[in-house]
Amino acid sequence: MTERQSRERLAPIAPEQMTDAQRKVAAEVASGPRGGVRGPFNVLLRSPDLMAAVQKVGEYLRFRCPLDRRVAEMATLIAAREWTQLYEWSAHHPLALKAGLKPEIAHAIAEGRRPHGMAGDEEALYDLLTEAFRNKSVSDPTYARALDVFGEQGVVDLVAVAGYYAMLGMLMNIARTPLPEGKTPGMPHFPA
C-alpha cells in the first residue's frame, strides 16, 4: 500500500469548519454517554441526519440493550473480525474482557477460529452470527437454538449489534480510520 493509499480519507472535521447541522449533532453525541466524537462518528459527521439516527441506535445497543454485556461485546468482536476493523476491535476488546468474555475466546475470534470452551449462550451466538455473515441467512436449527437461548428480542438485538458494528466497520474501513494514538492492532489481517 502506498503512503497515499494508507492516509485517512475522512479525517476529523475541525469545529470551525463544521456546518451548523454538524455542530449540532456533534454536540449531541459529545453530551451523551460516548462523551465525544471519535472513530466512526468522525466519518458519519459528513451526513449529520444519518449520524443523529445511527448514534441513537448505537446508544440503545451499547448502553440500554438488555443483552448480557459479555454476549453483546462478543457479537461486536465477531463483526469487527468479519470486517477486520482494527479501531472497533481496539475499542471493544477491553470491554468484552471486562464484561467477562474469556481472553482465549476473544483470541480465537481475532484469529478467525471457532473458539473452544464457549458457554452455551456463546456457542449459540457464535453460530448465529458466523452463519449469518457467511451465508447471509441462518439454518432452522441454528435459529431455533438462538431463539431458545435468547428469545425473539435477544435474537433481534444480537443481529442488530452485529449489523450496527458491521456498518460502522465498513464506514471506517472505507475512510481508513486509524487506530487511536498508542494503540496496536489487536488482530491480524487475513491471511495470517
Secondary structure by P-SEA (a helix, b strand, c coil): cccccccccccccccccccaaaaaaaaaaaaccccccccccccccccaaaaaaaaaaaaaacccccccaaaaaaaaaaaaaaaccaaaaaacaaaaaaacccaaaaaaaaaccccccccaaaaaaaaaaaaaaacccccaaaaaaaaacccaaaaaaaaaaaaaaaaaaaaaaaaccccccccccccccccc
